[in-house]
Amino acid sequence: MNTISVKELKELMDSKTEFQLIDVREIQEVQLGNIGGEHIPMGEVLANLDKIRKDIPVVIHCRSGKRSGAVILSLENHHDYTNLANLTGGIIAWAESIDPSVAV
């Protein structure tokens, strides 16, 4: 599984490179704090495969990186995705290293 650090994600965002950011946390977590991107809760990912692109890099994140890692493994092993990266440490790492104003 490919991973991306919060510092690398920030650089990707700042570079204006085309990529997709997907948040697989639950709605109440997203409402607390988020870093943008498309919200597809973990339990709804398989019903929304058409929303997850295969033609550009896709970064998937959750609170700590565990749920997003599980989602990525499923997508890679059963749905032929090869362009995914897990945000190491999730939104917790983002709040600690990039933007402390983001609630986790």
N, C-alpha and C positions, 0 to 999 in steps of 0.2 A: 504494500500500500504506500502510495506517495503521501508525503506530509509537507506542510508549509508552516513556517513559523509566523507569529504575529507580525514580526518585523518585516518578513518577506511579503506578507499580505498587505501591509501598509504601503510598502514600496510598489506593489502591483496596483493598488488603488490610486496612488499618486501619479503613476506613470500613464494612466488613462488607457492601459492595455485592456482589450476586450476580454472579459471573463465573466463567469456567472458565480454568484455567491448565494449559497442556500443555507438557511437556518432550519435545523430539524428539531428545535426545542418546541415545547408546548406553548400555546398562545399566551398563557399567563406569564411565562418566562420572557417571551418576546416583548410583552407590554411593559415589563419591568425595565428592560434595557436591551438595545440591539445595536448592531453595527451596519444596518442596511442589508440589502439582499432580499431574496425571495424566501418567504416563510412556507415551508412544506413540512408539517409535523412528521416525526419519524413513522408513526403509524399510518400515514397517508402517502408515503413515498411511492409504494408500488402502484397505487391508483393514479399517480401523477407522473409516470415515467415520461410522458410526452412533454413535460415542462422542463426536464433535465436535459440540457444540450449535450451533444456528443461531438460537436464541431469546434468547440473552444474550451479552454481550461475551465474546470468547475471546482470551486472550493466549497466544501461542506463543513459546517461547524455546529456545535452544540455548546453546552455549558463547560464541559471539561475535555471533550474529545472522544469520549467512550461511545456515546450513541452515534455520533457522526462516523466513527470508525466502523461500527457495525453496519451502518447503512452502506458505506463504501464497499465493504467486503461483499455484501449481498449484491450490489449493483455490478461489481466487477466479476463475481463468480457466476451470476445467473442472468445477467442482462447485457453482457459484452461492453461495458464501459471501460475505457482505457485512459480517460482524461481527467480523473478525479484526484483531489488532494484533500487530506484531512487537516484541519487547523489544529496544530499541536497546542494542547492546553485550553482550547476553546475560548469562549468569551471571558472566562476567568483570567486567562493569560493576557487577553487583549486589555482588560481593565487594569491589570497589574503593570503592564509594560507600555501600553500605547495611550490609553485614555481612561484615567481613573474616574471620570464622571459617569462612565457606563455602569449601571447597576447590574449586579449578577445575582 
